[in-house]
Amino acid sequence: MLVLIPVLHGLADEFALRLAEQGWTSPDVTKRRNHTVFAVEVSDDQSAMNAALDSGALIHLVAECVNLPLIRHARQCGNPLPRLSDGYVWFEAEPWEGSFEEFAPLDVVLSRGRADCDDIVAWRLADLWDRGETTAHSAGYCRWVGGERHFHGQIRRGNGLIEDPSRNLGM
């Protein structure tokens, strides 16, 4: 499965370093107007467990290296970003679902007004971490349905409870 991750140019170098640290070697990189797009491959022949772990690792990278710096920078500039619960975004499956997966950072999500579960989880994690809940992490799962792999992202809060922010946004 091809995963595309658009990252603002100013955050791209740090993101590339972190990808390499986690073993994602030689991603394809394309420069766009405002973003550097990283393309990484998550093998379709992996077990559902490994695919969920790989997807969770990528969600954490987007949350930590892209969304969290965006949240903090906007607040420091006196223009804080809205929270996920403020109603600017709703859940919607990606229109290209099945062709590739995109892990969109919150600037892309806000511009579209919609997001799928991995985008929502990456935003919510960054928001929780920014508010000091550093033990929250992605708790997605992967299953095979009709010969196709389906991933769903959720959050395990520091107290052990599972949060499904996509359901709160219309999934």
Backbone as CSV, one residue per row, in Angstrom:
resi,resn,N_x,N_y,N_z,CA_x,CA_y,CA_z,C_x,C_y,C_z
1,MET,0.850,-1.172,0.000,0.000,0.000,0.000,0.893,1.231,0.000
2,LEU,0.637,2.126,-0.905,1.373,3.379,-0.991,0.762,4.394,-0.032
3,VAL,1.596,5.009,0.793,1.151,6.041,1.733,1.830,7.349,1.353
4,LEU,1.029,8.394,1.126,1.540,9.726,0.810,1.375,10.622,2.032
5,ILE,2.438,11.395,2.329,2.427,12.272,3.500,2.913,13.655,3.070
6,PRO,1.985,14.616,2.889,2.410,15.977,2.546,2.879,16.723,3.799
7,VAL,4.067,17.310,3.729,4.663,18.003,4.870,5.080,19.391,4.409
8,LEU,4.733,20.421,5.175,5.166,21.777,4.829,6.683,21.796,4.664
9,HIS,7.163,22.553,3.668,8.591,22.546,3.351,9.480,22.788,4.571
10,GLY,9.093,23.709,5.446,9.920,24.037,6.608,10.065,22.905,7.612
11,LEU,9.193,21.909,7.544,9.239,20.786,8.479,9.744,19.504,7.812
12,ALA,10.025,19.569,6.529,10.335,18.368,5.748,11.663,17.720,6.135
13,ASP,12.691,18.504,6.412,13.989,17.916,6.747,13.919,17.092,8.030
14,GLU,13.286,17.637,9.059,13.131,16.912,10.323,12.292,15.658,10.112
15,PHE,11.243,15.774,9.320,10.393,14.615,9.052,11.185,13.523,8.338
16,ALA,12.008,13.903,7.368,12.822,12.919,6.628,13.796,12.208,7.563
17,LEU,14.410,12.954,8.484,15.324,12.342,9.454,14.599,11.332,10.333
18,ARG,13.428,11.706,10.798,12.666,10.810,11.670,12.180,9.565,10.922
19,LEU,11.806,9.724,9.647,11.435,8.558,8.836,12.603,7.585,8.771
20,ALA,13.804,8.119,8.491,14.992,7.272,8.375,15.314,6.585,9.699
21,GLU,15.177,7.323,10.822,15.433,6.743,12.143,14.531,5.538,12.415
22,GLN,13.330,5.572,11.886,12.375,4.493,12.128,12.430,3.405,11.059
23,GLY,13.409,3.502,10.176,13.619,2.433,9.211,12.911,2.590,7.886
24,TRP,12.281,3.714,7.644,11.622,3.954,6.358,12.674,4.490,5.411
25,THR,13.317,3.607,4.694,14.445,3.991,3.861,13.992,4.426,2.480
26,SER,14.672,5.398,1.955,14.518,5.881,0.587,13.081,6.146,0.152
27,PRO,12.341,6.982,0.897,11.006,7.307,0.397,11.118,8.161,-0.864
28,ASP,10.157,8.019,-1.755,10.097,8.931,-2.901,9.663,10.288,-2.372
29,VAL,10.295,11.342,-2.870,9.997,12.696,-2.415,9.662,13.556,-3.620
30,THR,8.541,14.278,-3.527,8.110,15.186,-4.582,7.850,16.554,-3.968
31,LYS,8.367,17.598,-4.581,8.120,18.962,-4.102,6.870,19.508,-4.785
32,ARG,5.971,20.031,-3.993,4.776,20.712,-4.485,4.867,22.174,-4.070
33,ARG,3.837,22.927,-4.329,3.871,24.360,-4.051,4.202,24.661,-2.591
34,ASN,3.440,24.113,-1.659,3.650,24.389,-0.237,4.178,23.201,0.549
35,HIS,4.173,22.030,-0.061,4.490,20.810,0.661,5.544,19.982,-0.052
36,THR,6.282,19.236,0.755,7.111,18.148,0.257,6.316,16.885,0.526
37,VAL,6.077,16.098,-0.503,5.254,14.889,-0.345,6.176,13.681,-0.278
38,PHE,6.084,12.957,0.838,6.844,11.729,1.041,5.951,10.558,0.665
39,ALA,6.477,9.625,-0.093,5.742,8.411,-0.468,6.484,7.219,0.102
40,VAL,5.819,6.480,0.974,6.410,5.282,1.567,5.498,4.098,1.269
41,GLU,6.077,2.935,1.258,5.332,1.725,0.928,5.142,0.877,2.174
42,VAL,3.893,0.526,2.470,3.559,-0.435,3.508,3.121,-1.678,2.761
43,SER,3.874,-2.735,2.895,3.661,-3.942,2.095,2.287,-4.550,2.333
44,ASP,1.615,-4.922,1.251,0.296,-5.542,1.344,0.359,-6.980,1.830
45,ASP,1.545,-7.600,1.809,1.610,-8.986,2.243,1.947,-9.117,3.729
46,GLN,2.001,-7.986,4.438,2.259,-8.036,5.867,1.030,-8.564,6.596
47,SER,1.268,-9.063,7.776,0.132,-9.446,8.605,-0.646,-8.187,8.981
48,ALA,-1.893,-8.354,9.331,-2.710,-7.215,9.735,-2.088,-6.492,10.929
49,MET,-1.474,-7.242,11.847,-0.845,-6.639,13.020,0.314,-5.729,12.607
50,ASN,1.193,-6.208,11.739,2.328,-5.392,11.305,1.874,-4.161,10.535
51,ALA,0.865,-4.302,9.717,0.355,-3.155,8.965,-0.191,-2.092,9.907
52,ALA,-0.899,-2.518,10.946,-1.421,-1.561,11.923,-0.280,-0.878,12.673
53,LEU,0.766,-1.628,13.021,1.920,-1.036,13.701,2.622,-0.031,12.801
54,ASP,2.824,-0.380,11.535,3.456,0.552,10.598,2.614,1.811,10.433
55,SER,1.309,1.643,10.283,0.428,2.804,10.128,0.452,3.656,11.381
56,GLY,0.434,3.027,12.553,0.503,3.770,13.808,1.793,4.555,13.937
57,ALA,2.910,3.971,13.517,4.199,4.668,13.565,4.178,5.898,12.663
58,LEU,3.587,5.767,11.485,3.504,6.919,10.578,2.577,8.002,11.134
59,ILE,1.477,7.590,11.743,0.569,8.559,12.367,1.302,9.325,13.456
60,HIS,2.095,8.614,14.279,2.863,9.280,15.330,3.842,10.287,14.740
61,LEU,4.500,9.929,13.643,5.442,10.866,13.022,4.739,12.127,12.530
62,VAL,3.586,11.969,11.896,2.836,13.144,11.429,2.413,13.995,12.622
63,ALA,1.920,13.354,13.677,1.494,14.095,14.863,2.654,14.841,15.508
64,GLU,3.787,14.149,15.678,4.922,14.721,16.407,5.720,15.728,15.586
65,CYS,6.002,15.402,14.332,6.930,16.212,13.536,6.237,17.260,12.676
66,VAL,4.927,17.159,12.511,4.227,18.113,11.653,3.115,18.830,12.427
67,ASN,2.140,18.075,12.937,0.990,18.712,13.575,1.338,19.443,14.869
68,LEU,2.125,18.827,15.734,2.480,19.469,17.000,3.248,20.773,16.775
69,PRO,4.265,20.809,15.900,4.918,22.099,15.630,3.969,23.145,15.032
70,LEU,3.021,22.713,14.187,2.054,23.663,13.622,1.162,24.258,14.711
71,ILE,0.686,23.413,15.618,-0.159,23.889,16.720,0.607,24.891,17.580
72,ARG,1.830,24.546,17.944,2.620,25.426,18.829,3.027,26.723,18.146
73,HIS,3.401,26.638,16.887,3.794,27.846,16.150,2.613,28.803,16.005
74,ALA,1.458,28.291,15.657,0.275,29.145,15.493,-0.073,29.830,16.813
75,ARG,-0.001,29.099,17.909,-0.305,29.688,19.213,0.729,30.759,19.580
76,GLN,2.014,30.488,19.327,3.069,31.459,19.640,2.919,32.729,18.817
77,CYS,2.367,32.609,17.619,2.151,33.774,16.754,0.862,34.514,17.104
78,GLY,0.137,34.045,18.112,-1.095,34.698,18.530,-2.313,34.331,17.696
79,ASN,-2.195,33.281,16.895,-3.298,32.859,16.040,-3.510,31.348,16.201
80,PRO,-3.989,30.917,17.388,-4.097,29.476,17.638,-5.034,28.794,16.648
81,LEU,-4.680,27.575,16.301,-5.512,26.782,15.397,-6.734,26.272,16.144
82,PRO,-7.829,26.044,15.432,-8.995,25.485,16.115,-8.707,24.070,16.603
83,ARG,-9.436,23.662,17.601,-9.346,22.287,18.066,-10.190,21.418,17.150
84,LEU,-9.873,20.151,17.129,-10.603,19.205,16.298,-12.097,19.226,16.610
85,SER,-12.438,19.425,17.880,-13.838,19.405,18.315,-14.597,20.695,17.998
86,ASP,-13.942,21.684,17.395,-14.592,22.967,17.122,-15.541,22.933,15.928
87,GLY,-15.573,21.841,15.182,-16.549,21.707,14.114,-16.102,22.183,12.740
88,TYR,-14.827,22.427,12.545,-14.332,22.864,11.234,-14.110,21.702,10.278
89,VAL,-14.087,20.486,10.816,-13.746,19.309,10.025,-14.726,18.186,10.346
90,TRP,-15.064,17.392,9.359,-15.873,16.202,9.579,-15.187,15.007,8.940
91,PHE,-15.639,13.819,9.350,-15.079,12.590,8.803,-15.613,12.356,7.399
92,GLU,-14.721,11.971,6.514,-15.100,11.523,5.174,-13.982,10.638,4.656
93,ALA,-14.355,9.487,4.112,-13.346,8.602,3.523,-12.668,9.324,2.366
94,GLU,-11.404,9.009,2.170,-10.668,9.646,1.073,-11.258,9.219,-0.269
95,PRO,-11.397,10.157,-1.212,-11.999,9.807,-2.504,-11.156,8.813,-3.310
96,TRP,-9.887,8.730,-3.018,-8.986,7.817,-3.735,-8.768,6.530,-2.955
97,GLU,-9.627,6.266,-1.948,-9.495,5.080,-1.104,-9.349,3.832,-1.967
98,GLY,-8.379,3.017,-1.623,-8.098,1.803,-2.370,-6.945,1.957,-3.344
99,SER,-6.711,3.194,-3.820,-5.584,3.442,-4.725,-4.307,3.702,-3.936
100,PHE,-4.408,4.539,-2.910,-3.299,4.850,-2.016,-3.882,5.450,-0.756
101,GLU,-3.060,5.637,0.244,-3.471,6.235,1.507,-2.719,7.542,1.673
102,GLU,-3.398,8.560,2.172,-2.730,9.826,2.468,-2.861,10.105,3.959
103,PHE,-1.738,10.391,4.598,-1.749,10.823,5.989,-1.583,12.340,5.974
104,ALA,-2.696,13.041,5.915,-2.679,14.497,5.747,-2.467,15.207,7.079
105,PRO,-1.535,16.152,7.127,-1.355,16.949,8.341,-2.509,17.943,8.490
106,LEU,-2.598,18.550,9.667,-3.768,19.360,9.973,-3.930,20.581,9.082
107,ASP,-2.863,21.149,8.523,-3.044,22.286,7.619,-3.797,21.863,6.362
108,VAL,-3.528,20.663,5.867,-4.233,20.141,4.695,-5.678,19.811,5.074
109,VAL,-5.863,19.192,6.242,-7.201,18.831,6.707,-8.070,20.079,6.855
110,LEU,-7.532,21.125,7.470,-8.300,22.360,7.640,-8.683,22.981,6.299
111,SER,-7.787,22.919,5.331,-8.103,23.513,4.024,-9.205,22.735,3.307
112,ARG,-9.299,21.439,3.565,-10.320,20.604,2.920,-11.637,20.581,3.688
113,GLY,-11.550,20.694,5.014,-12.740,20.597,5.839,-13.202,19.169,6.076
114,ARG,-12.394,18.202,5.701,-12.737,16.793,5.883,-11.456,15.999,6.100
115,ALA,-11.630,14.819,6.693,-10.470,13.966,6.962,-10.939,12.548,7.203
116,ASP,-10.032,11.605,6.968,-10.338,10.225,7.345,-9.686,9.948,8.695
117,CYS,-9.813,8.715,9.176,-9.451,8.432,10.568,-7.976,8.669,10.883
118,ASP,-7.051,8.329,9.966,-5.637,8.516,10.300,-5.289,9.996,10.429
119,ASP,-5.893,10.841,9.593,-5.656,12.286,9.675,-6.208,12.851,10.983
120,ILE,-7.394,12.376,11.348,-8.049,12.837,12.573,-7.249,12.408,13.798
121,VAL,-6.765,11.178,13.814,-5.984,10.688,14.950,-4.679,11.475,15.084
122,ALA,-4.003,11.750,13.973,-2.744,12.509,14.036,-2.973,13.911,14.584
123,TRP,-4.088,14.537,14.246,-4.401,15.866,14.767,-4.730,15.771,16.257
124,ARG,-5.582,14.821,16.622,-5.996,14.685,18.020,-4.815,14.336,18.924
125,LEU,-3.926,13.461,18.467,-2.741,13.135,19.258,-1.901,14.380,19.516
126,ALA,-1.650,15.151,18.468,-0.843,16.370,18.634,-1.512,17.325,19.614
127,ASP,-2.830,17.443,19.548,-3.563,18.307,20.468,-3.431,17.809,21.909
128,LEU,-3.579,16.496,22.109,-3.431,15.943,23.458,-2.015,16.137,23.984
129,TRP,-1.013,15.864,23.147,0.381,16.045,23.564,0.661,17.500,23.898
130,ASP,0.110,18.416,23.108,0.314,19.842,23.365,-0.281,20.248,24.712
131,ARG,-1.338,19.585,25.118,-1.982,19.891,26.398,-1.397,19.084,27.549
132,GLY,-0.306,18.338,27.283,0.407,17.645,28.348,0.094,16.174,28.518
133,GLU,-0.815,15.631,27.722,-1.143,14.205,27.832,-0.211,13.406,26.925
134,THR,1.037,13.307,27.354,2.082,12.707,26.522,2.017,11.190,26.447
135,THR,1.182,10.561,27.272,1.078,9.096,27.229,0.027,8.614,26.232
136,ALA,-0.733,9.517,25.644,-1.713,9.114,24.624,-0.965,8.627,23.381
137,HIS,-1.507,7.610,22.722,-0.881,7.099,21.505,-1.940,6.477,20.582
138,SER,-1.565,6.279,19.336,-2.515,5.682,18.404,-2.745,4.229,18.765
139,ALA,-3.976,3.796,18.566,-4.350,2.427,18.908,-5.203,1.865,17.775
140,GLY,-4.719,2.030,16.578,-5.486,1.561,15.434,-5.463,0.057,15.310
141,TYR,-6.334,-0.426,14.469,-6.359,-1.848,14.187,-6.538,-2.043,12.692
142,CYS,-6.179,-3.211,12.251,-6.237,-3.548,10.835,-6.918,-4.902,10.716
143,ARG,-7.790,-5.030,9.740,-8.435,-6.316,9.513,-8.650,-6.517,8.019
144,TRP,-8.812,-7.762,7.637,-9.052,-8.112,6.239,-10.543,-8.325,6.056
145,VAL,-11.119,-7.651,5.066,-12.534,-7.790,4.738,-12.635,-7.992,3.234
146,GLY,-13.161,-9.128,2.829,-13.325,-9.392,1.399,-12.020,-9.351,0.627
147,GLY,-10.928,-9.798,1.258,-9.636,-9.814,0.590,-8.910,-8.486,0.594
148,GLU,-9.486,-7.455,1.215,-8.836,-6.141,1.289,-8.538,-5.794,2.746
149,ARG,-7.410,-5.115,2.930,-7.012,-4.694,4.271,-7.671,-3.358,4.593
150,HIS,-8.255,-3.266,5.786,-8.880,-2.023,6.250,-8.250,-1.627,7.571
151,PHE,-7.790,-0.391,7.649,-7.178,0.143,8.863,-8.144,1.156,9.468
152,HIS,-8.243,1.156,10.782,-9.021,2.197,11.460,-8.201,2.732,12.620
153,GLY,-8.044,4.040,12.673,-7.252,4.681,13.704,-8.094,5.116,14.886
154,GLN,-7.584,4.847,16.064,-8.175,5.283,17.314,-7.051,5.781,18.218
155,ILE,-7.411,6.228,19.400,-6.421,6.726,20.359,-6.604,6.000,21.685
156,ARG,-5.487,5.578,22.258,-5.519,5.071,23.628,-5.016,6.196,24.514
157,ARG,-5.919,6.680,25.381,-5.591,7.778,26.280,-4.697,7.274,27.417
158,GLY,-4.097,8.192,28.138,-3.200,7.840,29.226,-3.843,6.993,30.304
159,ASN,-5.161,7.117,30.471,-5.865,6.333,31.483,-6.311,4.965,30.964
160,GLY,-5.929,4.625,29.715,-6.251,3.330,29.140,-7.512,3.290,28.298
161,LEU,-8.324,4.327,28.364,-9.559,4.351,27.582,-9.259,4.540,26.095
162,ILE,-10.086,3.921,25.256,-9.957,4.077,23.811,-10.886,5.204,23.368
163,GLU,-10.352,6.125,22.605,-11.122,7.241,22.049,-11.159,7.069,20.532
164,ASP,-12.317,7.255,19.953,-12.482,7.154,18.498,-12.964,8.506,17.976
165,PRO,-12.024,9.443,17.734,-12.448,10.782,17.324,-13.178,10.813,15.979
166,SER,-12.964,9.844,15.126,-13.666,9.809,13.835,-15.167,9.641,14.042
167,ARG,-15.536,8.838,15.006,-16.961,8.637,15.298,-17.605,9.933,15.780
168,ASN,-16.845,10.741,16.517,-17.364,12.025,16.984,-17.537,13.021,15.835
169,LEU,-16.905,12.748,14.700,-16.955,13.663,13.562,-17.754,13.088,12.391
170,GLY,-18.630,12.141,12.681,-19.572,11.706,11.668,-19.297,10.386,10.986
171,MET,-18.332,9.617,11.458,-18.070,8.324,10.821,-19.213,7.360,11.067
